[in-house]
Structures are given as structure tokens and as C-alpha cells.
Amino acid sequence: MNTRKRNSQMCSLALILAATLLTSCSGPRKDSAKFDADGTARITRVIPMPTTVSPEAQKWLESLTHVKPLPQTLEEMRKSTDAWRAEGSADARKHFPVNVEEKIIAGVRTDIITPLEMPEANRGRVFINLHGGGFVSDSGSLIEGIPIANLAKTKVVSVYYRLAPENPFPAAVDDVVAVYKELLKEYKPQSIGIFGTSAGGILTAEVAVRLKQLGEPLPGALGLFSILADFSRPSDSQNFFTLNGLPGGLAPHYPSGANDSPYVGKTDPKDPVLSPMFADLHGMPATLLVTSTRDMLLSNTALFHLALLRAGNDARLLVYEALPHAFWYHFQLPETQDALEQMAKFLDEKVGR
């Protein structure tokens, strides 16, 4: 094999991080790091496929290098997300059989997810699931709630909260608070758990802070799975990883840039409900935080975990190796099974019956 061909194969198999897009692969790459006067890093890294994850995860990571995202309008994005969610929800039900029934609670559409078998001791509690999707789409309802309902053998209420940009903050918070208050008529607060991934995890933290402000009793436990709790500034991992970890286009986040999130709208990014990092976190419920080492929200999740600990709370952090944002949506991975079991176990232990 000639040198040019061998180098080409090396480049196609390696995952390369760079501050600027590398569009050619004409020769061997070398690690490098240059720094501006203000400490801004301009780096190139050659990262071999990790052997510290399962063969299934390695195969999936390689497949992500072939994904080529195309520009989409909001309508197109929601349409494609809905199709992906429907497929993922069907897949979830194959792995984790449950019953699903749509129900309006406090004027909000929800799905009631019930395990096929539920011990009598679990009938006095319920979990609320808040889906991901960047607050502008639904990329996780049922996909998130079905496995937890099955594994914890507990009813899950999946909430279809209002979306931005049509309904920016605090519409989603208000919807979840309304559902929670309605469930308080049937369940003790310590018998309610709230969990979610990405936007849903952010919303979970926001709802807990809002309930605290309102003087409402707090739930028994929270599941914050890959979140941020500070909309006022970017974190290190947001400048380092894409949605798929290493592959794909990276939109840099500059500290001096304004937050243009349609969810934030005109709200002060340091509002303590919008950004719970600025809230009084004393007395928060027991919390499990989950992320991974190629998650664009790795830093944000870790920072909020530290904030919860500093406020004296029972907060646990799980960090999985080499996987990108919300990898637990992908049921073919052994790591997904482990993560879901850890999530279900925590909620099962912390949410009273």
C-alpha cells in the first residue's frame, strides 16, 4: 500500500478536532495548539476510535462521521424530528413494553405511560417526564418516558409543554407547574419525581426552582440528563463539541455574543428560573445528573452538579465515556441500557411510595 493511500485511510478513520474546518486529508496530521493573547485556543487533535466503549458504540460513533446536516426551516425540522421521534418511540416500546394513553391534565396534553406490571407499592407514586428538542420541537417524548416506566415499574406522565418560538419562556415552565399541581391532588410531593433530557432536563431544574419560589412542596427527586443551567454565557464544552460529539459543524459560542435562543426570548438570561445557576438552590430535591465526555453540555451539567453540592444537596453525577449528547436515545448501545437502569434505579430509590 503506498504512503498516500495509507495516510488517506488514517485520516478517514480518525476523528479530528480543529478550530477551523479541515476539508482535505492529503497527509498525516499532527497535534497542535496555539493560543491568542487572551487565551483563546486554536487546536488540532487526532483522536483514535476509543476502545473504552462497546463495539456497538464504536460502530455508532463511526456512523456519525457520515451524517451531513442540511439547513432546515423550523417547519422542516419539526417534521423530521416528529418522524424520528415516532420511529424511536416504536423502538422503545419493543425493548420496554408499556401501555400509553393520551390525557389532558390541567389543560395540558400528556401521555400516561403505564408499565404492564406494577407492584402495589408503586401505585402511590408517579414520575413526570419532560422531553428534549431544544424547546422548539419534540425529540424525546415517549422515547424517554417508556424505558423508565418499564424499568422502575412506575407510571410516567409525559408532558407536551408549549414550544418556542411561538411560546417562549416561561410558557413551558407554567405548563409543567400546572400539571404538577394537579398531580398533587392525588400524590404526595415526595411521591413525585421529575426527569428529562436536554431541554427537558433544563426544564426540570427550572420547574423545581419555580415551585420553590411559589412555596409549593418540592418533588421527591429530579433527573437532570445533559443540561445547562446558565443561559447567560457559554461553557467550555459548548465551544468544543457538536451535537454529535466530534463530527459536524460547530457554531462557536463567544462570551461577548448575545443569547439569541428563541426560548429565552426577551427574558434576562440571568433570571433565576430561566437559569437556575443563579437561584437559591438550598433544599433542592435529591438529583441525578447524567452526561458523557463528548457531550456539548458536559461542562454545563458538571457545573450545575457542583452548584447543587455547594448548596448542600444530595446530587450525583454520572459521566459516560466518549459518547455524545443524549446517547441514551439509542437502544442498540449497551451503554444506553446501563444509563437507563441507573436513571430508573435512582428514581426508584429516591421517590417515595
N, C-alpha and C positions, 0 to 999 in steps of 0.2 A: 504494500500500500504506500503510495507516495506521500510526502510530507504535507502537501496542500490538502489532499483528501482527508488525511488523518486529523489535521487541525480543524477542518470543516466539521467533522463528526464530533470532535471535542466541544466545539462551540455550540452545536445544536443540542448536545446533551446537558451542558452546563446551564445553570440559571444565573444570569449575570445581572448584577445591580449596578446602576450607574446614575449619576446626577443628570446626564443627558442621554437621549435615546441612542443606543448603539444599533445601527442599521446594517452594518457589514460584519463579516466574520472571515477575514482574509488571513488571520494568523493567530498565534497563541496570545492570550490576554494575560496581563499581569495585574496583581492587586496594586492599587494606588490610592493615595489620599492627599488631597491638597486643601488648604484652609485659607479663607479670606481673613482680612484683618479682624472682622467681627466674630470669627469662629465658625462661619458658615462652611460646611464640609462639602467637598466635591470629590466623590469617591467612585471607584470601580472595584467590584469584588467578583471573584469566580467562586461559585458555591456549588459543590458537587451534590448530586442527589443524596439526601440523608439516608443512612442505613439504620437510623434510630427510630424509624417509623415502620409500620407494617408494609408488606408488599402491595397490599391494596391501596394504601395511602401513597406509596411511591408511584404507582400507576396513575392515580388520580392527579397527583402533582404534575406529572409529565403531561397529562392531557390538558391541563390548564395553560400550558405554553402555546397551545394551538388555538385558543379562544381569541377571536378578533372582534371586540365590541364595536358596534356600529352606532353612530349618533341616532338618537330616538327622540321623538316628541314625547310629552308626558302621556298622551293617549296611547301611543305605540308601546311605551314602556309598561304601562299598566296592563295592556292587552297581553304582552308577552309574559309578564310576571304572573298574571292570572292563569295562563296556560301552564306555566312551570309549577305554580302552586297546586293546581288541580292534579297534575301528574305526581307531584311529591306527596300530596295528601293520600292519593290512592296507594302509593308505595308504602306510606306509613301504616295504613290500615292492613296491608298484607303482613307486615312484620309485627304489628302490635294491634290485634283485633279489638275493636271497641264499638259501641253504639254512638251515633251522632244525631242530635235533634236540634233544629233551629228554634230559638225562643227569643222573644223581646223582653228585656229586663230593664226597667226604668226608662223605657223609650229607646233603648239601645239594642241593636241586633247582636245576638250572641249565638254561639253553638254550644250545646251542652254535650260534653263528651263523657260517656259513662263506660267504665270497664265491664267486660262480660261477667266477671265475678268480682264482687266487692264484699269484703268482710263486714259484718255488722258493726264492728268498732270503727270503721271508716265512713259510715253513713252520716256521721255528725260533723264532717269537715268537707271543705271544698277548696280547690285551687283556682285562681284566676290567671289565665294566660293572655299575654299581650304580644301580638305578632310583630315581626320586623317589617322592613320595607322602606326605611328612610323617612318615615312619616308621610310619604307621598303615595305609597302603594302597599298592597298586602302581599308580602313574600313569605309569610310563615304560619298563618292561622291553620290549625289542624296539624300541619307538619310538626309544630312544636308541642301542641297540646295532646295529641294522640299517644305518643310514646310515654309521656309522663303519667297520663291517666291509666294506661295499661300497666306500667311498671310499679307505680305506687298504689294501684288498685283504689283510686280515689277519683271522684267526679271533678272534671275540669270545665270551667266556663271560659270559653274563648271569646274575647270581646272584639267586635268590629268597630273600633273607635273612628271618629271622623278624621279625614285626611287633609293635609295641606296640599297645594296652596289655597284651596277653597276655604279650608278651616284651619288657620294657623293656631299656634299655642295661644290660649290654654284649652282649646276645644277638646282635644284628646284626653287631657287630664280630667276635665269636667265629666266626660262620658264615663270614664273608669270610676271616678269617685261616686257617680250616681249608681252604677252597678254595685259597687262595694257597699254603699249604704243600704241598698235593697237587700243584699245578701245578709247584712247584719240583722235583719228581721228574722232570719231563720238559723243563722250560725253565730256562735261566739266569735269575737275578733281573733282570739288565739287559735281558732279552728279554721282560719282562712289564710291561705298562702297566695302570694302573687309572684309571678315569674314571667320573664320574656327575654328575647334575644335581640340584640342590636337596638333599633328604635324601640322595640317592646321592652327591652331591659332598661333603657333610658327612662321610658315612661313609667316603669315600675318604681324606680327611685323617685321620680317626680311626684307620683301619686302618694308615696309614703310621706314625703315632705309636706305635701298639701294637706293630707289627713292630719298630720301633726299640727299644722297651722290652724286648722279648723277645730282642733280639740277633740277630734274623733279618735276612738280607740284604734290602735295600730294592729295590723295583721300579725300572725304568729311568725312568719318568715318571709324573706324575699329571695328571689333568684335573679341575679343580675348577670346575664350571659353576654359578654362582649359589649361593653357600654362606654359612653363618655358622660361625664357629669359636669362639664365646663364648656359652654358654647362660646366663651369669650376669647379663647386662644387655642391654637393648635398644639398637639402633643408631638413628641419625637417620632412615635411610630406612624402618625398620620403623614409625616414627611418622608417616610421610609418605605412603607408597604402600600400596595394597591389592594383593591377588593379581593383579588385572587392571590395575594401574598407578594410574590416577586413579579410574575408576568403582568402585562397590560400597561396601559398608560397611567402615569402618575400625575395628578394635578397638585402641584406644590401648594402648601399652605404657608402663607407668610404672616408672621406675627403682626405686621402693620396693616394687613388686609382686613377689610370689613367682613363680618359674617353675613353671607347672603343666603343662608338657609331659608327656604320657603316656610319651614316650620317655625323658625324663630320670628319671622315677620318683623314687626316694629318693636318687639319686646326687648328690654335691656338684656343683653347676653349674660349679665351677672345677676339677673333675677334669681332668687334662691330656690324657686320652684323649677324654673326652666333649667337652671344649672345648680343641682343640689350640692356641688362642691362649696357653695357659698352659704349653705343653710346651716342651721343649728342641728347637728347630727347626733347629739346626745340622746340616748334612749331609743335608738332605731332598732327594728326587729333583727333577729339573727339573719345573717345574709351570706349566701354563697355567690362568689364571683368566679366566672369561668372565662378563660381566654386561651390564646395559643401564641407561639413565638413568631409567627408570620402574620398575625392579626393586625390590621391597621389600627385597631382600638386597644392594642396591648397596653400601651402606656396609660391610656385613659382609665382602663379597668384597674390597673395596678395602683394608679394614683388615688382612685376613689376607695380602694381597699385600704390603703394607708390612712386616708382621712377617717374612715369608719373606725379603724383601730385606735387612732389618736383620740377619738371621741369616746373610747371605752366600750365599743360594741363587740359582739360576737360576730366576727367577719372572717370568712375563709376564702382563700384564693387558690384555684386550680389552673395551672398553665400547661397546656399540651404542646408537644414538640413539633415544630416545623410545619404546622398546618395553618391555613389562612382563616379569615373571618367566617364565623358561624359554620365551621366544618361539620358540626353535628346535624346538619340538614341532610347529610349524605350517608344513607344507611348501609352502603356497601363497605364502610370502613370499620374495622374492629375498634378504632379509637372512638367512633361515634357511639357504639354500644356501651363502651366504658363510660364516656361522658354522660350519656343519658341515665345510666344506672347510678352514677354519682349524684346527679341532679335529683333524681327520684328519691334516693336514699336520704339526702339532706332534708328535703321537704317532708318526707315520711317521719323523720326523727323530730323535726322542729315544730311541725304544725299539729296542735292538739286535736284530740278526737272528742 
